[in-house]
Amino acid sequence: MTTIIPSPAVPTLPVQGSDLRFPVRRIFCIGRNYADHAKEMGATVDTANPMFFCKPADAVVADGADLPYPSATQDLHHEVEMVVALKAGGSDIAVDDANALIWGYGVGLDLTRRDLQAQAKAKGAPWDVAKAFDHSAPCSALRSAADGQPSADTVLTLKINGEVRQKATLGDMLLDVPHIIAALSTLFELKAGDLIYTGTPAGVSALHRGDHYEAELVGFATLSGKVV
């Protein structure tokens, strides 16, 4: 097919132990999926109606790459999250069928322009400019689910300049991965190449130029970089 302008490149992520790469179709995120984080944000939790939002696929930033400090904000916040990569999808997916759709796992940061988010909340406006900006979704290399599955005891951590800022186990999530996938599939048709950021624990705070970050889904994936 010949296009009227050059077709945009498909964003990809590296795969652990392989020269192949994982193509990213969409990025979905769930908010308020850890009770302590919802509390620190002054938000209520409604697990019957989970809150989802999206980021552009080309917002991914690879492990080890510099992270440009975004425009139009004075309050950039980190939110460390387990990332789930899908190899298949569908609509109205049953909870019991969800795990079969997972290709692999990683660890990422859902970056937030917190000041713009607060302004949007105050106006009852959408959060897009606070969440879906350039370079807002750093993500590690992905590990195949065939090589192992995270458990409720798997630890998620984030260090900034060597100091632990966020730490929790996946068992602290209010909705586990199968329930996230099932709920999300009632709103969108999920497809191969989709990434799902599964929520952040308490401890979110500001990032500044010069900060080094180290995120880890212990035993599965690591992500590091520098804010510039």
VEXMI-368927 format. One line per 10 residues: number of its first residue (from 1); their letters; for each residue y, z, x of C-alpha. Coordinates in pm, 1 decimal, padded with zeros to 6 digits. Each point is the difference from the previous one (the first is absolute). Layout:
<recs>
NUM = A = Y,Z,X | ... .
</recs>
This chain:
<recs>
1 = MTTIIPSPAV = 00000.0,00000.0,00000.0 | 00344.5,-00095.2,00127.9 | 00274.7,00250.0,-00080.5 | 00371.9,-00067.8,-00030.3 | 00071.1,00261.0,00269.0 | -00243.4,00145.7,00256.4 | -00240.5,00241.7,-00167.7 | 00064.3,00364.3,00094.7 | -00256.1,00151.8,00233.2 | -00256.2,00233.6,-00155.9 .
11 = PTLPVQGSDL = 00045.4,00353.7,00139.2 | -00314.2,00133.3,00167.4 | -00128.4,00323.5,00151.5 | -00241.4,00041.7,00290.3 | -00358.9,00108.2,-00060.1 | -00160.5,00262.4,00220.4 | -00263.2,-00146.2,00234.1 | 00070.3,-00360.7,-00094.3 | 00225.8,-00292.6,00085.1 | 00018.5,-00080.2,-00371.3 .
21 = RFPVRRIFCI = 00294.5,00115.5,-00208.9 | 00039.9,00126.7,-00356.3 | 00239.5,-00209.6,-00215.7 | 00239.1,00206.8,-00211.1 | 00063.3,-00122.9,-00356.0 | 00187.0,00289.3,-00162.2 | 00083.5,00361.3,00079.4 | -00036.9,00255.4,-00278.7 | 00100.1,00366.7,00033.8 | -00055.9,00308.3,-00211.2 .
31 = GRNYADHAKE = 00260.9,00273.6,-00020.7 | -00044.0,00374.1,-00050.5 | -00370.6,00002.8,00084.3 | 00013.9,00330.6,00190.5 | 00116.4,00302.5,-00198.5 | 00189.3,00161.4,00289.5 | 00195.8,-00317.6,00065.7 | 00091.9,-00035.2,-00366.8 | 00117.5,00362.2,00007.7 | 00216.7,-00051.1,00309.0 .
41 = MGATVDTANP = 00160.7,-00300.2,-00170.1 | 00065.8,00199.5,-00318.2 | -00221.4,-00236.9,-00199.3 | -00260.8,00057.4,-00266.0 | -00351.4,-00140.5,00018.9 | -00171.0,-00192.8,-00277.5 | -00342.8,-00111.8,00117.6 | -00062.9,-00168.3,-00334.6 | 00290.4,-00236.4,00072.2 | 00016.2,-00049.6,00377.6 .
51 = MFFCKPADAV = 00317.0,-00148.0,00147.3 | -00042.2,-00324.8,00194.6 | 00243.1,-00219.3,00191.3 | -00026.1,-00299.1,00233.0 | 00115.9,-00114.1,00340.4 | 00012.0,-00357.9,00129.1 | -00299.7,-00107.0,00206.3 | 00219.7,-00087.6,00296.4 | 00127.3,00359.4,00016.1 | -00302.4,00087.6,00216.6 .
61 = VADGADLPYP = 00072.8,00109.4,00358.1 | -00288.6,-00008.7,00247.0 | -00125.2,00290.8,00207.2 | 00199.2,00038.3,00319.7 | 00292.2,-00213.5,-00116.4 | 00359.6,00122.1,-00004.6 | 00127.7,00096.6,-00344.1 | 00357.4,-00118.5,-00067.4 | 00213.5,00264.6,-00170.8 | 00084.2,-00154.1,-00339.0 .
71 = SATQDLHHEV = 00345.4,-00096.1,-00120.7 | 00196.4,00173.5,-00276.3 | -00143.5,00348.7,00053.3 | 00083.8,00320.0,00182.1 | -00319.8,00177.3,-00110.6 | -00322.8,-00182.9,00088.0 | -00309.8,00207.7,-00085.6 | -00362.2,-00024.8,00113.5 | -00296.5,00032.0,-00237.1 | -00342.7,-00018.9,00166.1 .
81 = EMVVALKAGG = -00279.5,-00141.4,-00217.0 | -00357.8,-00121.1,00008.6 | -00009.0,-00376.1,-00058.2 | -00282.0,-00172.7,-00189.0 | -00060.7,-00372.9,00051.0 | -00175.0,-00197.6,-00274.9 | -00252.8,-00281.8,00044.0 | -00016.0,-00077.5,-00373.7 | 00178.8,00102.7,-00315.6 | 00030.4,-00045.3,-00371.6 .
91 = SDIAVDDANA = 00160.0,00150.1,-00308.6 | -00104.1,00312.4,-00191.0 | -00237.6,00102.9,00275.9 | -00236.1,00286.2,-00076.7 | 00023.7,00305.1,00226.3 | -00367.8,-00035.2,00093.3 | 00057.5,-00361.3,00112.3 | 00307.3,00063.9,00213.0 | -00157.5,00090.3,00334.5 | -00187.5,-00333.6,00010.2 .
101 = LIWGYGVGLD = 00337.3,-00179.3,00021.2 | 00113.6,00177.8,00317.9 | -00007.7,-00191.9,00328.0 | 00131.6,00276.5,00220.2 | 00243.9,00278.1,00081.0 | 00305.6,00065.7,00212.2 | 00296.8,00231.3,00032.0 | 00357.4,-00096.1,-00076.1 | 00352.1,00117.0,-00064.4 | 00176.6,-00049.5,-00331.3 .
111 = LTRRDLQAQA = 00358.0,00001.6,00128.8 | 00272.0,00095.4,-00244.8 | 00379.0,-00035.0,00002.3 | 00029.0,00344.3,-00156.8 | 00374.3,-00013.1,-00060.9 | -00034.4,-00328.5,-00190.0 | -00292.6,00142.8,-00194.3 | 00208.7,00301.9,-00102.4 | 00280.6,-00229.2,-00114.2 | -00243.6,-00208.6,-00206.2 .
121 = KAKGAPWDVA = -00153.9,00310.0,-00157.5 | 00342.6,00130.7,-00096.7 | 00077.4,-00329.1,-00178.0 | -00345.9,-00040.8,-00154.1 | -00029.3,-00322.1,00200.3 | -00303.6,-00158.6,00172.2 | -00093.5,00114.7,00350.3 | -00056.6,-00343.4,00154.3 | 00272.2,00018.8,00264.2 | -00123.1,00346.2,00100.5 .
131 = KAFDHSAPCS = -00363.4,-00101.4,00044.2 | -00044.8,-00377.1,00030.3 | 00215.7,-00081.7,00301.2 | -00078.5,-00182.5,00326.5 | -00239.2,00182.9,00237.7 | -00064.1,00273.5,-00259.6 | -00381.7,00000.4,00028.1 | -00128.0,00066.1,00354.2 | -00380.4,-00017.6,-00000.5 | -00277.8,00051.9,00252.7 .
141 = ALRSAADGQP = -00282.7,-00232.2,00085.9 | -00256.5,00015.4,-00280.7 | -00350.7,00140.5,00030.1 | -00278.5,-00155.1,-00205.2 | -00147.9,00216.9,-00274.2 | -00338.9,-00110.7,00132.5 | 00071.3,00215.9,00306.2 | 00058.0,00315.2,-00203.9 | 00167.7,00149.6,-00303.7 | 00269.8,00269.2,00007.2 .
151 = SADTVLTLKI = -00091.3,00318.5,-00186.1 | 00193.1,00275.0,-00175.7 | -00000.1,00186.2,00334.6 | 00155.5,-00287.6,00196.5 | 00334.1,00108.7,00146.7 | 00323.2,-00198.3,-00025.8 | 00274.5,00088.9,00249.8 | 00339.3,-00113.1,00125.2 | 00172.0,00110.4,00319.2 | 00363.4,-00077.2,00081.6 .
161 = NGEVRQKATL = 00085.6,00037.4,00368.9 | -00324.0,00195.1,00042.3 | 00073.7,00247.8,-00281.2 | -00223.9,00009.0,-00308.5 | 00210.4,-00081.5,-00306.0 | -00267.8,-00077.7,-00260.5 | -00363.7,00106.4,-00024.1 | -00248.5,00009.6,-00287.7 | -00354.8,-00091.4,-00091.7 | -00082.0,-00286.5,-00233.5 .
171 = GDMLLDVPHI = -00147.6,00254.0,-00238.4 | 00358.0,00109.9,-00070.0 | 00068.8,-00329.0,-00178.5 | 00043.8,00041.7,-00374.5 | -00159.2,-00339.3,-00070.0 | -00276.3,-00112.7,00235.1 | -00033.6,-00360.4,00111.0 | -00231.2,-00123.3,-00279.4 | 00231.3,00146.1,-00264.4 | 00306.3,-00152.0,00171.2 .
181 = IAALSTLFEL = -00164.1,-00344.6,00003.1 | -00109.8,00030.4,-00362.6 | 00344.7,00108.7,-00118.9 | 00180.3,-00264.4,00205.0 | -00226.2,-00273.1,-00137.9 | 00119.8,00072.1,-00353.2 | 00350.7,-00106.7,00109.1 | -00072.0,-00280.8,00249.2 | -00287.6,-00234.7,00072.1 | -00112.4,00115.7,00342.1 .
191 = KAGDLIYTGT = -00124.5,-00255.5,00250.9 | -00145.9,-00028.0,00347.6 | 00266.8,00068.5,00262.3 | 00175.4,00274.0,-00196.2 | 00093.3,00323.1,00178.0 | 00031.3,00329.5,-00184.6 | 00202.7,00285.2,00149.9 | -00157.9,00307.9,-00155.4 | 00280.3,00258.9,00005.6 | 00152.3,00244.9,00244.5 .
201 = PAGVSALHRG = -00038.0,00375.3,00052.4 | 00286.9,00246.3,00034.6 | 00222.0,00005.1,00306.8 | 00197.9,-00322.1,-00041.5 | 00324.2,-00000.2,00197.8 | 00242.5,-00218.4,00189.3 | -00066.8,-00252.2,00274.8 | 00267.9,-00086.6,00255.9 | 00044.6,-00268.8,00261.2 | -00200.9,00092.2,00307.1 .
211 = DHYEAELVGF = -00266.4,00195.1,-00193.3 | -00364.4,-00065.2,00086.7 | -00254.0,00025.9,-00279.0 | -00378.0,00049.2,00017.4 | -00195.3,-00021.9,-00325.4 | -00374.0,00055.8,-00024.7 | -00273.6,-00017.2,-00258.3 | -00223.2,00212.0,00218.5 | -00315.3,-00179.5,00104.7 | 00109.3,-00328.7,-00155.7 .
221 = ATLSGKVV = 00339.7,-00135.4,00105.1 | 00312.4,00072.1,00204.3 | 00353.6,-00140.2,-00015.6 | 00285.4,00051.3,00243.7 | 00342.4,-00142.9,00063.6 | 00364.0,00066.2,00076.2 | 00304.8,-00016.3,-00225.6 | 00266.5,-00221.0,00159.0 .
</recs>
